[in-house]
Amino acid sequence: MSADDKRNEQVEEQVEVEEAAANAEQQAAEEQVDAGEGTELDALKAQLQEYQDQALRAQAEMQNVRRRAELDVEKAHKFALEKFVKELLPVADSLEKAVESTEGSEESGELVASIRQGVEMTLSLFLGSLKKFNVEQLNPVGEPFDPQQHEAMSMVPAPDAEPNSVVAVVQKGYLLNGRVVRPAMVVVAKAESAPKIDEQA
């Protein structure tokens, strides 16, 4: 074999090696592109899912905000009169005191009876007007003491009453739409202490 033939054979072998290397590189590049496209597609799918979750959360949050706003408006409508009612309660107290002051009066004249009747009618009319606006009076004599609606002024021994029940009302309380505007000031029955047992040795 001549030197030229050897050179040609070596050149052909080198060309084959280079072609094989080029093919391998191209195949690797194609695989990498396929893998890159798959990874990019997965990333886009994950991003889409995240945006959908965010949209759902935003929608739920908007519903919560709307519900809270509706509740706030409803409360504002229901309790807008609270301050006004508080201002009127001393009037009811004064009328009640006027009625109470004529009770047991030694003067049984027509003037006292007339005044009492007029004050009672005014008080009844006033309380009726309050009731139209869902204002209820709390007069809890005989009821169990409720710290949510009553304010205890004192505790007294009352053998005939249940322990921790209201035995007297110093000042009546009032509710507006079921919410306490002013608690009733009450006297509560004290629980009797348990009888002492004589210890004998």
Secondary structure as UniProt FT lines:
FT   HELIX           3..79
FT   TURN            80..81
FT   HELIX           82..102
FT   TURN            103..104
FT   HELIX           110..132
FT   TURN            133..134
FT   STRAND          135..138
FT   TURN            141..142
FT   TURN            147..149
FT   STRAND          150..157
FT   TURN            159..160
FT   TURN            163..164
FT   STRAND          165..171
FT   STRAND          173..176
FT   TURN            177..178
FT   STRAND          179..182
FT   STRAND          184..190
//
